[in-house]
Amino acid sequence: MKGNRFYFFIRALVIPLLHFLYPYRVSGRENIPAEGAAILCSNHVHMFDPLFIATSTRRYIRYISKKELFDNRFLGWFFRHLGMFPVARGGTDMGAMRTMLSVLKEGGVLGIFPQGHRYRQDDHHQLESGTAIIALRARVPVVPIHVRGPLRLFRMNEITIGQPVALDDLGRIDAPNVAEADRRLIEGIWGD
């Protein structure tokens, strides 16, 4: 799954604009696997977070996003052409779950913001359990990313890409293993 031209065209347009508005430096780019399936798991402080991450790697990232963003006809078209797909929040969306697993099975990169909402001050360290469930089911590298918030206009911002979080020792998908996976993801993202 190499990506699509539209995604990389938009990515190329965004890079200079993003560097102008929110200059940023990225550390740990080498922690994103150069090939094969992976989950990029980031905190969420700004609507531009997907752009920061997309411009930090040459890999094509399929983002999951809240269903409401696809309600507008133009935005829905735009997001779908970027490869994004919707999830219904507040419950178990089996369609989104199947899409995520399919992306990973094909060797793609999945971008997830497991907090479920944006927290501008970067002070919310809880995750929805869906990411841990997908990670435990797919058994692919899970790369934690921290976007230091709040983002500052025209001032240097920092994105840290951590080493993949080890989840291989966790067995079946049950409440204790999901809780432990969440704890490790939180530690990977925030270094707690």
N, C-alpha and C positions, 0 to 999 in steps of 0.2 A: 504494500500500500504506500506508494510514493507521494501521493497528494494530488492536488488539482491546480491547474494554472491560475484559476481565479484567486484561490487562497494565496499563492505566492506573489501574484500581481498586487493584491491588496497589502500584503505584508511588505513588499518593497516600497509602496507608497507611504505606508505608515511610519517606517523607521525614521526618516528625517524629521517628520512632524513630531513624533514622540520624543526624540532626542532634544528637539527645540523646546517643547512645552515642559516636559518632565525629564530633564537629563538624568541618566541612570547608568550605573555600572553593575555588571553581573559577575558574580564569582561562582565557581563550581560548574561551569558549562560542561566540563568533561564527565560529570556524573549522569548526564542523560545518555542512555545507550545509543550508539551510532546506528544500530539496526535492531530489529526485533521488537516485539510488543513491550510496552511500558505504560505505566500510569503516572502522570504528573499530577501531584496532589499539592495544592497551594492554598494558603490563607487568602482572604478576599477583602481588600481595603478600598478598591476603586474599580469603576467600570472599565478602566483601561488595563486591569490585571491580565486578561487574556492576551492583550497586545504585547505587554512586556515579556510574557513567557514565549509567545510565538516568535518574537524577534530575538530570543535568546538561544534558539536552536534552528538548525536547518531542517529538522524533522517536520512532517505534516502532522498537526495536532487536531484531533477531532474533539471538540468541546461539547460537554453536556451543559444545557442551560435551562432556566425555568421556562415552562410552557408559555407563560404570558408574553414573553418576548416575541413569540411567533404569531401572536394574534393579529398584528398589523401586517397587511398583505405585502407591502414593500420590504419591511424588516424581516418577515418570515422568509421571503424569497432570498434576500441577501444572506441571512444566516445559514439557510440550507445550502446555498451555493458555496459557502465557506466550509461546509462539512459539519456544521453544528447540528445537534438534534435536541429535541425538547424532552423534559422530564416533568411530570406532575408532582409537585411537592406535597408533603404532608401525608404521604402514604407509600405503598409499594407500587411502582410503575413497572410492570413486567415487560412492557414493550421497550422502555428505555433500558432495562436490565439486559434484555436480549441483544439490543443494539450495541451496548457497551461490550458485552462478551464477544459479539461478532467482530467488532473492531479489533479487539485484542487477539482473537483467534487468527485473524488475517495478518497479524504482525504489526498492527498499527499502534499509534500513540494516542492515549485517551487523556484529555485534560479535565480535571475535576476540582471544584472549589467546595470541599466537604463541609464547610460551616453552614452552607445553605443560604446565607445572606451576606451582604457586605458589612464589615465592621471597620469604619474609617480609622478609628484610633488604634486598631490592631491590639485590642484588649480582650478579645473573646477567644478563649482557647478550648472550645468544645466543638466536636464534630458530629455530624449526622452519621449514623452507623452504616449507611449504604456503601460508602467507599471501602470500609473494612471488609464488608461482605463480598464485594466485587474482587478486591485484592486477594482474599482468601480463596475464592472460587477460581479465579483466573490463574493464580500462581505465576505472576509476571513481576518484574522489578517495579517497585513503587518508589518514585523519586519525590522527596519532599522539597517544596519551594517556599521560601519566605519572602514576601514583599513587605519591606519595612514601612509601616504606616505611622502617621498619615502621609500620603504623598504630598510633595511640596512643589508647587509651580515654579519653574525657572531655577530650581535648586537641585543639587545632586540627590538622587534617590538610590536605594540599594535593593538588589534582588540577590538572594543567596540560594543556590541550588545545592542541596545536601546529597550525601551518598544514599543510595537506595536503602530503604528500611527493610531489615531482615524479618520476614514473616514465615519462612520455610518451616520453622520448628512448631508452628501452630497447626494442629491437626484439623479436625472437622469444624464446620461452621456452627458453633454454638455460642451462647451468650458470654461465657468466660473468654473464649478465644477472640470474639468480636471486640469485647471490652479491652483486651490486651493489645489487639491490633490498633485500636483507636488510641490507646495510651502511647504506643510506639510512634504512630503517625504524628501525634501532637508533639512528642519529644523531637521528632525529626524536623518538623516545620519550625517550631519555636525554640528548640534547644533547651526545653524545660527539664 
